[in-house]
Amino acid sequence: MKIVAGVLAVVMCLAVAPILAQDKPTFPINFTAFAVNLNQGPSAGTVQIRLDRLSTAEERETLIAAFKEGGQNALLRALQRVNPRVGFIRTPNSLGWDLRFAWRELNSDGTSRVVIATDRRVDFLEARNRPRVNDFPFTLVEMRLDKAGNGEGRMAVAARISKARDGETIEIENYAISPVALNNITISR
C-alpha cells in the first residue's frame, strides 16, 4: 500500500510540475504557502492563492500608465477596475479576496517569478481605528518558483507605492515592519 501511495505521489508531482514551466500554463493554478508574520505579535498559518488567469499585456500597460500619470491613487483606481479578476487569496478560515493583477516572468532555466497585486481589504474597525490605513492600500505578493512550482515568496499585506527618485522605478513602503514570509510554496491542480 505504501509503494502504491508513493508511486501515485510521484506521478501527481510529474503531472503538476510543468504547469508554470510552460509558455501558456493551464488554469486554474492553486498555490499553498506557509505564511510567517513577525509583525504585531508573531503568527503563522496557511495561505491559499488561486490564479484563474494572468494579466494581459494591455492590462499591465494600463496600470503602468495610470501610475506614471497619477501616482498611487490613480493606480489604485485602475487596479480596482480590472475585470475579470485574476484569482483570489484566502486563509483556510476566511473568505477569499479578489486578486486584480498577476504577472509571470519565465526564466530560460524553467524557473519563474510571479508578481501579484490587488487593492487590500480594509475592515470597518481598521478603517475607524487607524487613520493612516488608506495610505497603504495595496497587497503585493512575489513568489520565486522552481520548475516544479515550488518555492518561496514575500507578501506585503499593506503597502504604499511611490515613484523612486529616478522617476522610472517604483518604491514599495510596507505599513508593517517587514513583509510576510511565504515558505514552502507548492503548486497543485
Secondary structure by P-SEA (a helix, b strand, c coil): caaaaaaaaaaaaaaaccccccccccccbbbbbbcccccccbbbbbbbbbbcccccaaaaaaaaaaaacccaaaaaaaaaaccccccccccccccbbbbcbbbbbbcccccbbbbbbccccccaaaaacccccccccbbbbbbbbcccccccccccccbbbbbcccccbbbbbbcccccccccbbbbcc
